[in-house]
Amino acid sequence: MSVDNIQKQAEVQAIIDQLELKILKHVQQTIFKEREDLMQELKMVIVEKAYKMLDEEPPGFFEFIEREIFKKEVII
C-alpha cells in the first residue's frame, strides 16, 4: 500500500467518524431491523463519494470561472 492510499484511507475514516453521530441520529427513524443495513449503505456511499472527491483535481482559476459563468447562463 502506498503512502497516498494510506493517507486517503485516514481522511475517509475521519469523514466517517465526523458523520457517525449524524448517521446514528437519522438511522433511529427507521425500523430496528433495518438500521444496521442502512448504516452500512450510508457509510458505503460516503466512502465512494469521498474517494471520488479525493481523486479529483481542483479546477484551475479560469476553469472555475468558466463553470460558474456557464452555470449562471444555464439557470437564466
FENWOPE-V371817 format. One record per backbone hydrogen bond with DSSP energy under -1.0 kcal/mol. NH is the residue of the N-H (numbers start at 0). CO is the residue of the C=O. Records with the same first field share a line. If there is no record, write none. Layout:
NH = CO, CO
This chain:
5 = 1
6 = 2
7 = 3
8 = 4
9 = 5
10 = 6
11 = 7
12 = 8
13 = 9
14 = 10
15 = 11
16 = 12
17 = 13
18 = 14
22 = 18
23 = 19
24 = 20
25 = 21
26 = 22
27 = 23
28 = 25
29 = 26
33 = 30
37 = 33
38 = 34
39 = 35
40 = 36
41 = 37
42 = 38
43 = 39
44 = 40
45 = 41
46 = 42
47 = 43
48 = 44
49 = 45
50 = 46
51 = 47
52 = 48
53 = 49
54 = 50
55 = 51
63 = 59
64 = 60
65 = 61
66 = 62
67 = 63
68 = 64
69 = 65
70 = 66
71 = 67
72 = 68
73 = 69
74 = 70
75 = 71
